[in-house]
Protein backbone atom coordinates (compact mmCIF):
# COMPACT_ATOMS: atom_id res chain seq x y z
CA UNK A 1 0.00 0.00 0.00
CA UNK A 2 1.30 3.48 -0.70
CA UNK A 3 2.47 5.82 2.05
CA UNK A 4 -0.32 8.39 1.74
CA UNK A 5 -3.05 5.77 2.06
CA UNK A 6 -1.38 4.28 5.14
CA UNK A 7 -0.94 7.71 6.70
CA UNK A 8 -4.60 8.56 6.09
CA UNK A 9 -5.60 5.24 7.64
CA UNK A 10 -3.45 6.08 10.68
CA UNK A 11 -4.96 9.55 10.98
CA UNK A 12 -8.49 8.10 10.94
CA UNK A 13 -7.59 5.40 13.46
CA UNK A 14 -5.98 7.94 15.80
CA UNK A 15 -9.02 10.21 15.58
CA UNK A 16 -11.34 7.27 16.33
CA UNK A 17 -9.31 6.07 19.33
CA UNK A 18 -11.23 6.23 22.57
CA UNK A 19 -9.21 5.17 25.58
CA UNK A 20 -5.57 5.65 26.54
CA UNK A 21 -4.55 2.16 25.38
CA UNK A 22 -6.03 2.69 21.92
CA UNK A 23 -4.41 6.11 21.57
CA UNK A 24 -1.03 4.75 22.65
CA UNK A 25 -1.34 1.91 20.13
CA UNK A 26 -2.11 4.38 17.34
CA UNK A 27 0.77 6.63 18.40
CA UNK A 28 3.09 3.62 18.24
CA UNK A 29 1.68 2.70 14.81
CA UNK A 30 2.25 6.27 13.56
CA UNK A 31 5.85 6.29 14.78
CA UNK A 32 6.50 2.88 13.22
CA UNK A 33 5.07 4.17 9.94
CA UNK A 34 7.24 7.31 10.13
CA UNK A 35 10.24 5.06 10.73
CA UNK A 36 9.40 2.93 7.68
CA UNK A 37 8.87 5.99 5.47
CA UNK A 38 12.12 7.54 6.69
CA UNK A 39 13.95 4.31 5.97
CA UNK A 40 12.49 4.09 2.47
CA UNK A 41 13.43 7.73 1.75
CA UNK A 42 16.94 7.18 3.12
CA UNK A 43 17.50 4.28 0.73
CA UNK A 44 15.68 5.33 -2.41
CA UNK A 45 14.47 8.92 -1.97
CA UNK A 46 15.89 12.06 -3.51
CA UNK A 47 19.59 12.34 -2.60
CA UNK A 48 19.17 15.67 -0.79
CA UNK A 49 16.68 14.08 1.62
CA UNK A 50 18.68 11.03 2.60
CA UNK A 51 20.44 12.49 5.65
CA UNK A 52 17.24 13.94 7.10
CA UNK A 53 15.37 10.72 6.24
CA UNK A 54 17.92 8.69 8.18
CA UNK A 55 17.43 11.08 11.11
CA UNK A 56 13.66 10.60 10.84
CA UNK A 57 14.15 6.84 10.94
CA UNK A 58 16.19 7.10 14.13
CA UNK A 59 13.84 9.56 15.83
CA UNK A 60 10.70 7.63 14.95
CA UNK A 61 12.41 4.47 16.18
CA UNK A 62 13.03 6.23 19.47
CA UNK A 63 9.35 7.23 19.48
CA UNK A 64 8.40 3.56 19.23
CA UNK A 65 11.02 2.57 21.79
CA UNK A 66 9.73 4.81 24.57
CA UNK A 67 6.23 3.34 24.28
CA UNK A 68 5.09 -0.11 25.28
CA UNK A 69 4.94 -2.23 22.14
CA UNK A 70 1.31 -3.03 21.41
CA UNK A 71 0.20 -6.58 20.73
CA UNK A 72 -0.56 -6.48 17.02
CA UNK A 73 -0.85 -9.21 14.44
CA UNK A 74 1.49 -8.79 11.49
CA UNK A 75 -1.47 -7.83 9.29
CA UNK A 76 -2.35 -4.98 11.67
CA UNK A 77 1.09 -3.39 11.52
CA UNK A 78 0.68 -0.54 9.02
CA UNK A 79 4.42 0.01 8.60
CA UNK A 80 4.71 -3.56 7.30
CA UNK A 81 2.10 -2.77 4.65
CA UNK A 82 4.21 0.01 3.09
CA UNK A 83 5.00 -1.06 -0.46
CA UNK A 84 5.68 2.28 -2.15
CA UNK A 85 6.27 5.90 -1.26
CA UNK A 86 4.58 7.48 -4.21
CA UNK A 87 5.12 11.24 -4.40
CA UNK A 88 7.64 12.06 -1.66
CA UNK A 89 6.25 15.57 -1.16
CA UNK A 90 2.68 14.33 -0.66
CA UNK A 91 3.83 11.57 1.67
CA UNK A 92 5.82 14.06 3.76
CA UNK A 93 2.98 16.58 3.88
CA UNK A 94 0.59 13.95 5.20
CA UNK A 95 3.19 12.48 7.55
CA UNK A 96 3.83 15.91 9.06
CA UNK A 97 0.10 16.26 9.71
CA UNK A 98 -0.05 12.82 11.33
CA UNK A 99 2.91 13.55 13.60
CA UNK A 100 1.29 16.83 14.66
CA UNK A 101 -1.89 14.97 15.54
CA UNK A 102 0.15 12.39 17.46
CA UNK A 103 1.61 15.19 19.57
CA UNK A 104 -1.83 16.63 20.29
CA UNK A 105 -3.20 13.20 21.27
CA UNK A 106 -0.26 12.65 23.60
CA UNK A 107 -0.74 16.04 25.25
CA UNK A 108 -4.33 15.00 25.95
CA UNK A 109 -3.11 11.87 27.72
CA UNK A 110 -0.46 13.79 29.68
CA UNK A 111 -3.11 16.15 31.03
CA UNK A 112 -4.98 13.25 32.63
CA UNK A 113 -2.31 10.56 32.86
CA UNK A 114 -3.47 7.68 35.05
CA UNK A 115 0.03 7.13 36.47
CA UNK A 116 3.55 8.54 36.45
CA UNK A 117 4.87 5.89 34.05
CA UNK A 118 2.28 6.80 31.42
CA UNK A 119 3.00 10.49 31.97
CA UNK A 120 6.73 10.08 31.29
CA UNK A 121 6.19 7.73 28.36
CA UNK A 122 3.97 10.35 26.79
CA UNK A 123 6.40 13.19 27.48
CA UNK A 124 9.21 11.30 25.76
CA UNK A 125 6.92 10.30 22.89
CA UNK A 126 5.83 13.94 22.46
CA UNK A 127 9.48 14.93 22.17
CA UNK A 128 10.16 12.19 19.60
CA UNK A 129 7.05 13.09 17.55
CA UNK A 130 7.99 16.77 17.60
CA UNK A 131 11.56 16.09 16.51
CA UNK A 132 10.32 13.68 13.83
CA UNK A 133 7.96 16.34 12.54
CA UNK A 134 10.85 18.82 12.45
CA UNK A 135 12.76 16.39 10.20
CA UNK A 136 9.73 16.04 7.93
CA UNK A 137 9.41 19.83 7.67
CA UNK A 138 13.11 20.12 6.84
CA UNK A 139 12.74 17.55 4.06
CA UNK A 140 9.76 19.47 2.69
CA UNK A 141 11.87 22.64 2.72
CA UNK A 142 14.63 20.86 0.81
CA UNK A 143 12.13 19.61 -1.75
CA UNK A 144 10.78 23.15 -2.17
CA UNK A 145 14.33 24.47 -2.63
CA UNK A 146 14.96 21.83 -5.29
CA UNK A 147 11.76 22.84 -7.11
CA UNK A 148 12.94 26.46 -7.17
CA UNK A 149 16.38 25.53 -8.56
CA UNK A 150 15.02 23.39 -11.40
CA UNK A 151 12.98 26.21 -13.08
CA UNK A 152 15.99 28.55 -12.80
CA UNK A 153 18.13 26.02 -14.68
CA UNK A 154 15.48 25.59 -17.36
CA UNK A 155 15.14 29.37 -17.81
CA UNK A 156 18.93 29.89 -18.09
C-alpha positions as CSV (number, residue, x, y, z in Angstrom):
1,X,0.0,0.0,0.0
2,X,1.3,3.5,-0.7
3,X,2.5,5.8,2.0
4,X,-0.3,8.4,1.7
5,X,-3.1,5.8,2.1
6,X,-1.4,4.3,5.1
7,X,-0.9,7.7,6.7
8,X,-4.6,8.6,6.1
9,X,-5.6,5.2,7.6
10,X,-3.5,6.1,10.7
11,X,-5.0,9.5,11.0
12,X,-8.5,8.1,10.9
13,X,-7.6,5.4,13.5
14,X,-6.0,7.9,15.8
15,X,-9.0,10.2,15.6
16,X,-11.3,7.3,16.3
17,X,-9.3,6.1,19.3
18,X,-11.2,6.2,22.6
19,X,-9.2,5.2,25.6
20,X,-5.6,5.7,26.5
21,X,-4.5,2.2,25.4
22,X,-6.0,2.7,21.9
23,X,-4.4,6.1,21.6
24,X,-1.0,4.8,22.6
25,X,-1.3,1.9,20.1
26,X,-2.1,4.4,17.3
27,X,0.8,6.6,18.4
28,X,3.1,3.6,18.2
29,X,1.7,2.7,14.8
30,X,2.2,6.3,13.6
31,X,5.9,6.3,14.8
32,X,6.5,2.9,13.2
33,X,5.1,4.2,9.9
34,X,7.2,7.3,10.1
35,X,10.2,5.1,10.7
36,X,9.4,2.9,7.7
37,X,8.9,6.0,5.5
38,X,12.1,7.5,6.7
39,X,14.0,4.3,6.0
40,X,12.5,4.1,2.5
41,X,13.4,7.7,1.8
42,X,16.9,7.2,3.1
43,X,17.5,4.3,0.7
44,X,15.7,5.3,-2.4
45,X,14.5,8.9,-2.0
46,X,15.9,12.1,-3.5
47,X,19.6,12.3,-2.6
48,X,19.2,15.7,-0.8
49,X,16.7,14.1,1.6
50,X,18.7,11.0,2.6
51,X,20.4,12.5,5.7
52,X,17.2,13.9,7.1
53,X,15.4,10.7,6.2
54,X,17.9,8.7,8.2
55,X,17.4,11.1,11.1
56,X,13.7,10.6,10.8
57,X,14.1,6.8,10.9
58,X,16.2,7.1,14.1
59,X,13.8,9.6,15.8
60,X,10.7,7.6,14.9
61,X,12.4,4.5,16.2
62,X,13.0,6.2,19.5
63,X,9.4,7.2,19.5
64,X,8.4,3.6,19.2
65,X,11.0,2.6,21.8
66,X,9.7,4.8,24.6
67,X,6.2,3.3,24.3
68,X,5.1,-0.1,25.3
69,X,4.9,-2.2,22.1
70,X,1.3,-3.0,21.4
71,X,0.2,-6.6,20.7
72,X,-0.6,-6.5,17.0
73,X,-0.9,-9.2,14.4
74,X,1.5,-8.8,11.5
75,X,-1.5,-7.8,9.3
76,X,-2.4,-5.0,11.7
77,X,1.1,-3.4,11.5
78,X,0.7,-0.5,9.0
79,X,4.4,0.0,8.6
80,X,4.7,-3.6,7.3
81,X,2.1,-2.8,4.6
82,X,4.2,0.0,3.1
83,X,5.0,-1.1,-0.5
84,X,5.7,2.3,-2.1
85,X,6.3,5.9,-1.3
86,X,4.6,7.5,-4.2
87,X,5.1,11.2,-4.4
88,X,7.6,12.1,-1.7
89,X,6.2,15.6,-1.2
90,X,2.7,14.3,-0.7
91,X,3.8,11.6,1.7
92,X,5.8,14.1,3.8
93,X,3.0,16.6,3.9
94,X,0.6,14.0,5.2
95,X,3.2,12.5,7.5
96,X,3.8,15.9,9.1
97,X,0.1,16.3,9.7
98,X,0.0,12.8,11.3
99,X,2.9,13.6,13.6
100,X,1.3,16.8,14.7
101,X,-1.9,15.0,15.5
102,X,0.2,12.4,17.5
103,X,1.6,15.2,19.6
104,X,-1.8,16.6,20.3
105,X,-3.2,13.2,21.3
106,X,-0.3,12.6,23.6
107,X,-0.7,16.0,25.3
108,X,-4.3,15.0,26.0
109,X,-3.1,11.9,27.7
110,X,-0.5,13.8,29.7
111,X,-3.1,16.2,31.0
112,X,-5.0,13.3,32.6
113,X,-2.3,10.6,32.9
114,X,-3.5,7.7,35.1
115,X,0.0,7.1,36.5
116,X,3.5,8.5,36.5
117,X,4.9,5.9,34.1
118,X,2.3,6.8,31.4
119,X,3.0,10.5,32.0
120,X,6.7,10.1,31.3
121,X,6.2,7.7,28.4
122,X,4.0,10.4,26.8
123,X,6.4,13.2,27.5
124,X,9.2,11.3,25.8
125,X,6.9,10.3,22.9
126,X,5.8,13.9,22.5
127,X,9.5,14.9,22.2
128,X,10.2,12.2,19.6
129,X,7.1,13.1,17.6
130,X,8.0,16.8,17.6
131,X,11.6,16.1,16.5
132,X,10.3,13.7,13.8
133,X,8.0,16.3,12.5
134,X,10.9,18.8,12.4
135,X,12.8,16.4,10.2
136,X,9.7,16.0,7.9
137,X,9.4,19.8,7.7
138,X,13.1,20.1,6.8
139,X,12.7,17.5,4.1
140,X,9.8,19.5,2.7
141,X,11.9,22.6,2.7
142,X,14.6,20.9,0.8
143,X,12.1,19.6,-1.8
144,X,10.8,23.1,-2.2
145,X,14.3,24.5,-2.6
146,X,15.0,21.8,-5.3
147,X,11.8,22.8,-7.1
148,X,12.9,26.5,-7.2
149,X,16.4,25.5,-8.6
150,X,15.0,23.4,-11.4
151,X,13.0,26.2,-13.1
152,X,16.0,28.6,-12.8
153,X,18.1,26.0,-14.7
154,X,15.5,25.6,-17.4
155,X,15.1,29.4,-17.8
156,X,18.9,29.9,-18.1
